[in-house]
Amino acid sequence: MTEQDLTDIEKKLGVSLPGEYRDLMLKRSAELKKAYGRDTLNIDWQLELRAKDLIDTNLIERDNSDITDGWPEWWKTLVIIGEDGGGNYCCLRLDGKPGVFVIGTDWGDQEEKVYDSLAEFVEDTLREAE
């Protein structure tokens, strides 16, 4: 992703992306796309590597009753960065609290921390793919 992609995400979602996400996408998104020959990092979780896909997922899921019924304004706290294909989403907190968190149909009305950092999430996903 480019700086323009990240700016577009922020404008269209009305958020400020966490620094860890911005840094990772600027430094490694091309490498990750090349390594997998596609625009998602797909093992158990799909990390969106295209700005349009990330924007679309976030906007669509703002209206998903499976998430919003228990947590009506989750998007004020989190930004979705990927999914598992089964209604669960990996997210980063917008307040800068480190980690990768999961929300969705299987997780109730609170996010659950599944990785201590985005870097750990990506490295674990890369190891699983080998």
Buried (B, 14 or more C-beta within 10 A) or exposed (E): BEEEBBEBBBEBBEBEBBEBBBEBBBEBBEEBBEEBEEBBBBBEBBBBBBBEBBBEBBEEBBEBEBBBEEBEEBBEBBBBBBBBEEBBBBBBBBEEEBBBBBBBEEBEEEBBEBBEBBBBBBEBBBEEEE
